[in-house]
Amino acid sequence: MYCVKCGAQVSDNWQVCPHCSAPLARNVSDTRQLDTGNRPIEVTPDMAVKGPSPWFYGVGISLIVVGFVLAIVLFVVGFVGNNPDERFIVPGVHELQFDETGKYTLYYEYQSSVDGIGYSTSKYLKGVVVNLQSKDGFGSVPLSNSSGDFSYQYGSRAGKSLFEFEIEQPGRYVLTTRYQDGTSVPEVVFAVGPSFDIVAFLLRSFGIGFGGFILGVLAIVWVFLKRRKARIQVMKTYPAAQIESSVSPSSRLAVTLLAAFAGTLGIHRFYLRKIGTGVLMLVTCGGLGVWALIDFVMAICGEMKDKDGLPITKW
């Protein structure tokens, strides 16, 4: 037989557990309750569960959330960090300094500001000729049309890619821009910056998010299997009728659905008569969604408990 308090295996003829000093029932199959001298203790499945705490589900949820947040942050930081910072008015001649080799993109900003002057021009620019020449004797740099129509907009700036080129030698370069018809209007804003490989950033961000999701799911499954194994041991130790009387009459399906569709409002906790935590979830939007997600996973795995502390396992 097993001690209902600490789960240790003890002899059938012992009256007190040598590990925790709890009183023992001499015949568990015939006894529904254990008399402690003060009050009866009803045997419940959780009293002998030795698996990890159900709050370890939160570790898996945290991995999923952290991976998702890191993926978004990585993409946003990469996008903002690759926005062109050097702007100038065209047509005209402009000297540019490139300290690093690599691919660069020339952008046309149809909404921008330079030296406190705002510019708002047409999204389509035609008839402009661009030439890039090294000032340090490295020759001209070939320009090609942008391989993708990359557009951006943040704050008061909006633009799109026009040309791409590659700098093989750091140094000073002269960019010459003119209109084919020889006119000098309209004046527009050009910007230059490192090329933004959106596919690579998306793949990198997706990899981090997906990695966090997989690790989180594996952690959740591990906790579930460990606790399930512990429950099976309990069922082998105690009569089925005894365990059946120690579970909540609340519907596990109802709790799961409420947690899934109204978890941020705490409706599932109101259903379980946990008014205090229900109100707390309501005012915090389910702990900004994280608490609601943890409750949803625990509801699916049968780890939620009602107000009386009884596990909700019946579908």
C-alpha positions as CSV (number, residue, x, y, z in Angstrom):
1,M,0.0,0.0,0.0
2,Y,1.0,3.6,-0.3
3,C,0.8,6.6,2.0
4,V,-1.8,9.0,0.9
5,K,0.1,12.0,2.1
6,C,3.6,11.5,0.8
7,G,3.0,8.6,-1.7
8,A,5.7,6.4,-0.1
9,Q,5.2,2.6,-0.3
10,V,4.5,1.2,3.2
11,S,3.7,-2.1,4.7
12,D,0.0,-3.2,5.1
13,N,0.3,-3.7,8.8
14,W,1.8,-0.3,9.6
15,Q,-0.5,2.3,11.2
16,V,1.7,5.4,10.8
17,C,3.9,6.3,7.8
18,P,7.6,6.2,8.8
19,H,8.4,9.0,6.3
20,C,5.8,11.7,7.1
21,S,4.1,10.3,10.3
22,A,0.7,10.4,8.6
23,P,-1.9,7.8,9.9
24,L,-2.5,4.9,7.5
25,A,-5.6,3.0,6.5
26,R,-5.0,-0.7,7.0
27,N,-7.3,-1.7,4.2
28,V,-7.6,0.9,1.5
29,S,-10.0,-1.2,-0.6
30,D,-12.5,-1.2,2.2
31,T,-11.9,2.3,3.5
32,R,-13.1,5.4,1.8
33,Q,-11.7,7.8,4.4
34,L,-8.7,7.9,6.7
35,D,-9.4,8.9,10.3
36,T,-6.7,11.3,11.6
37,G,-8.4,11.7,14.9
38,N,-9.6,15.2,14.1
39,R,-11.3,15.0,10.7
40,P,-11.5,12.5,7.9
41,I,-9.2,12.9,4.9
42,E,-10.7,11.9,1.6
43,V,-8.3,10.2,-0.7
44,T,-7.9,12.2,-3.9
45,P,-5.7,11.5,-7.0
46,D,-3.5,14.5,-6.4
47,M,-2.5,13.3,-2.9
48,A,-0.2,10.7,-4.3
49,V,0.8,12.4,-7.6
50,K,4.5,12.7,-7.6
51,G,4.8,14.2,-11.1
52,P,5.9,17.8,-11.7
53,S,3.7,20.7,-10.5
54,P,1.0,21.7,-13.0
55,W,2.4,25.2,-12.9
56,F,5.3,23.8,-15.0
57,Y,2.9,24.1,-17.9
58,G,3.6,27.8,-17.5
59,V,7.2,27.1,-18.5
60,G,6.1,25.7,-21.8
61,I,3.7,28.6,-22.4
62,S,6.5,31.0,-21.5
63,L,8.8,29.4,-24.2
64,I,6.1,29.8,-26.8
65,V,5.3,33.4,-25.9
66,V,9.0,34.4,-25.6
67,G,9.8,32.8,-29.0
68,F,6.9,34.7,-30.6
69,V,7.9,38.0,-29.0
70,L,11.6,37.6,-29.9
71,A,10.6,36.8,-33.5
72,I,8.6,40.0,-33.8
73,V,11.3,42.1,-32.1
74,L,14.0,40.7,-34.3
75,F,12.0,41.5,-37.5
76,V,11.1,45.0,-36.3
77,V,14.6,45.8,-35.2
78,G,16.0,44.5,-38.4
79,F,13.5,46.5,-40.5
80,V,14.1,49.7,-38.6
81,G,17.8,49.2,-38.5
82,N,18.0,48.8,-42.3
83,N,15.9,51.9,-43.1
84,P,17.9,54.4,-45.1
85,D,19.1,57.3,-43.0
86,E,21.1,59.3,-45.6
87,R,18.8,61.5,-47.6
88,F,19.4,64.1,-50.2
89,I,17.6,66.2,-52.9
90,V,17.7,65.3,-56.5
91,P,18.5,66.1,-59.3
92,G,22.1,67.1,-58.4
93,V,25.5,65.8,-57.4
94,H,26.1,64.3,-54.0
95,E,29.1,62.7,-52.3
96,L,28.5,59.5,-50.3
97,Q,30.7,57.7,-47.9
98,F,30.5,53.9,-47.7
99,D,32.5,52.5,-44.9
100,E,31.5,48.9,-45.4
101,T,31.3,46.7,-48.5
102,G,28.1,44.9,-49.4
103,K,24.8,45.5,-51.2
104,Y,23.0,48.8,-51.0
105,T,19.7,50.1,-52.2
106,L,18.8,53.5,-53.6
107,Y,15.3,54.6,-52.6
108,Y,12.8,57.2,-53.8
109,E,11.0,58.8,-50.9
110,Y,7.8,60.4,-52.1
111,Q,7.0,61.5,-48.5
112,S,10.0,62.9,-46.6
113,S,11.7,65.9,-45.1
114,V,15.2,67.2,-45.5
115,D,16.6,70.1,-43.4
116,G,13.2,70.8,-42.0
117,I,11.5,71.1,-45.4
118,G,8.7,68.6,-46.2
119,Y,8.4,66.9,-49.6
120,S,5.3,65.2,-50.9
121,T,5.5,64.1,-54.5
122,S,4.0,61.5,-56.8
123,K,4.6,57.8,-56.0
124,Y,5.8,57.3,-59.5
125,L,9.1,58.8,-60.8
126,K,10.0,58.6,-64.4
127,G,12.9,59.8,-66.6
128,V,15.6,59.9,-64.0
129,V,19.2,58.9,-64.8
130,V,21.5,57.9,-62.0
131,N,25.3,57.4,-62.1
132,L,27.6,56.3,-59.2
133,Q,31.3,56.9,-59.5
134,S,34.1,56.2,-57.1
135,K,36.0,59.3,-56.0
136,D,39.0,57.2,-54.9
137,G,39.7,55.8,-58.3
138,F,37.8,52.5,-58.1
139,G,35.8,53.3,-61.2
140,S,32.0,53.4,-61.7
141,V,29.6,51.2,-59.9
142,P,26.9,49.5,-62.0
143,L,23.3,50.0,-60.8
144,S,20.4,47.7,-61.5
145,N,16.7,48.0,-61.1
146,S,15.5,46.8,-57.7
147,S,14.8,43.1,-57.7
148,G,11.8,43.6,-55.5
149,D,9.3,46.4,-55.0
150,F,10.3,47.0,-51.4
151,S,8.2,49.8,-49.9
152,Y,8.3,51.3,-46.4
153,Q,6.4,53.8,-44.3
154,Y,7.1,54.9,-40.8
155,G,6.5,58.3,-39.2
156,S,6.3,61.0,-41.8
157,R,8.5,59.0,-44.3
158,A,7.4,56.8,-47.1
159,G,9.4,55.4,-50.0
160,K,10.2,52.5,-52.3
161,S,13.3,51.0,-53.8
162,L,14.5,52.1,-57.2
163,F,18.1,50.7,-57.8
164,E,20.5,48.3,-56.3
165,F,24.3,48.3,-56.4
166,E,27.2,46.6,-54.6
167,I,30.1,48.4,-53.0
168,E,33.3,46.3,-53.3
169,Q,35.7,48.9,-51.9
170,P,34.9,51.2,-49.0
171,G,35.5,54.9,-49.7
172,R,33.9,58.0,-51.2
173,Y,31.6,57.9,-54.1
174,V,29.8,60.6,-56.2
175,L,26.2,60.0,-57.1
176,T,24.9,62.1,-60.0
177,T,21.2,62.3,-60.8
178,R,19.4,64.1,-63.6
179,Y,16.2,64.0,-65.7
180,Q,16.4,62.8,-69.3
181,D,14.6,65.9,-70.6
182,G,17.2,68.2,-68.9
183,T,14.8,69.8,-66.5
184,S,15.6,70.3,-62.8
185,V,12.1,69.8,-61.5
186,P,10.4,68.4,-59.6
187,E,12.8,68.2,-56.7
188,V,12.4,64.9,-54.9
189,V,14.1,63.0,-52.1
190,F,16.4,60.1,-52.6
191,A,17.8,57.9,-49.8
192,V,20.4,55.2,-49.7
193,G,21.0,52.4,-47.2
194,P,22.0,48.7,-46.9
195,S,19.8,46.3,-48.8
196,F,17.1,44.8,-46.7
197,D,16.7,41.0,-47.4
198,I,13.1,40.6,-46.2
199,V,13.1,36.9,-47.0
200,A,16.1,36.2,-44.8
201,F,14.7,38.3,-42.0
202,L,11.3,36.5,-42.3
203,L,13.0,33.1,-42.2
204,R,15.2,34.0,-39.3
205,S,12.2,35.4,-37.3
206,F,10.1,32.4,-38.2
207,G,12.9,30.1,-37.1
208,I,13.1,31.7,-33.7
209,G,9.3,31.7,-33.3
210,F,8.9,28.2,-34.4
211,G,11.8,27.0,-32.3
212,G,10.2,28.5,-29.2
213,F,6.9,27.0,-30.1
214,I,8.4,23.5,-30.5
215,L,10.3,23.7,-27.2
216,G,7.2,25.0,-25.4
217,V,5.0,22.2,-26.8
218,L,7.6,19.6,-25.8
219,A,7.7,21.0,-22.3
220,I,3.9,20.9,-22.0
221,V,3.8,17.3,-23.4
222,W,6.5,16.2,-20.9
223,V,4.6,17.6,-17.9
224,F,1.4,16.1,-19.1
225,L,2.9,12.6,-19.6
226,K,4.7,12.7,-16.2
227,R,1.5,13.7,-14.4
228,R,-0.5,11.2,-16.4
229,K,1.8,8.4,-15.4
230,A,1.5,9.5,-11.7
231,R,-2.3,9.4,-12.0
232,I,-2.2,5.9,-13.4
233,Q,-0.2,4.9,-10.4
234,V,-2.9,6.4,-8.1
235,M,-5.6,4.6,-9.9
236,K,-3.8,1.3,-9.4
237,T,-3.4,2.1,-5.7
238,Y,-6.9,3.3,-4.9
239,P,-10.3,1.9,-5.8
240,A,-12.0,3.6,-8.9
241,A,-15.1,4.5,-6.8
242,Q,-12.9,6.3,-4.3
243,I,-11.2,8.4,-7.0
244,E,-14.5,9.0,-8.8
245,S,-15.9,10.6,-5.7
246,S,-13.0,13.0,-5.4
247,V,-13.3,14.7,-8.8
248,S,-15.2,17.9,-9.6
249,P,-18.7,17.6,-11.2
250,S,-17.8,20.6,-13.5
251,S,-17.5,19.9,-17.2
252,R,-13.9,19.8,-18.5
253,L,-15.2,20.5,-22.0
254,A,-17.1,23.6,-20.8
255,V,-14.0,24.9,-18.9
256,T,-11.8,24.3,-22.0
257,L,-14.1,26.1,-24.4
258,L,-14.6,29.0,-22.0
259,A,-10.9,29.3,-21.5
260,A,-10.3,29.2,-25.2
261,F,-12.9,31.8,-26.3
262,A,-13.3,34.0,-23.2
263,G,-10.1,33.3,-21.2
264,T,-9.0,36.9,-21.2
265,L,-12.3,37.8,-19.5
266,G,-11.9,35.1,-16.8
267,I,-15.3,33.6,-17.6
268,H,-14.0,30.0,-17.1
269,R,-13.0,30.9,-13.5
270,F,-16.4,32.4,-12.8
271,Y,-17.8,29.1,-14.0
272,L,-15.7,27.3,-11.5
273,R,-16.9,29.8,-8.8
274,K,-13.4,31.3,-8.4
275,I,-14.7,34.8,-8.3
276,G,-11.6,36.5,-7.0
277,T,-9.2,35.2,-9.7
278,G,-12.0,35.7,-12.3
279,V,-12.2,39.4,-11.5
280,L,-8.4,39.6,-11.5
281,M,-8.2,38.0,-15.0
282,L,-11.0,40.4,-16.1
283,V,-9.1,43.5,-15.1
284,T,-5.8,42.3,-16.4
285,C,-7.1,40.9,-19.7
286,G,-6.1,37.4,-18.6
287,G,-2.7,38.5,-17.5
288,L,-2.2,40.1,-20.9
289,G,-3.2,36.8,-22.4
290,V,-0.4,34.7,-20.8
291,W,-2.4,33.6,-17.8
292,A,-5.4,32.8,-20.0
293,L,-3.2,30.7,-22.2
294,I,-1.8,28.8,-19.2
295,D,-5.4,28.1,-18.0
296,F,-6.4,26.9,-21.4
297,V,-3.5,24.4,-21.5
298,M,-4.3,23.2,-18.0
299,A,-8.0,22.8,-18.8
300,I,-7.1,20.6,-21.8
301,C,-4.8,18.5,-19.8
302,G,-7.3,18.1,-16.9
303,E,-5.2,20.1,-14.4
304,M,-7.8,22.8,-13.6
305,K,-9.5,22.6,-10.2
306,D,-12.8,24.1,-9.0
307,K,-13.3,26.3,-5.9
308,D,-13.3,23.2,-3.6
309,G,-9.9,22.1,-5.0
310,L,-11.3,19.1,-6.8
311,P,-9.7,18.3,-10.2
312,I,-11.8,18.8,-13.3
313,T,-11.3,15.6,-15.3
314,K,-14.8,14.7,-16.6
315,W,-15.5,15.7,-20.2
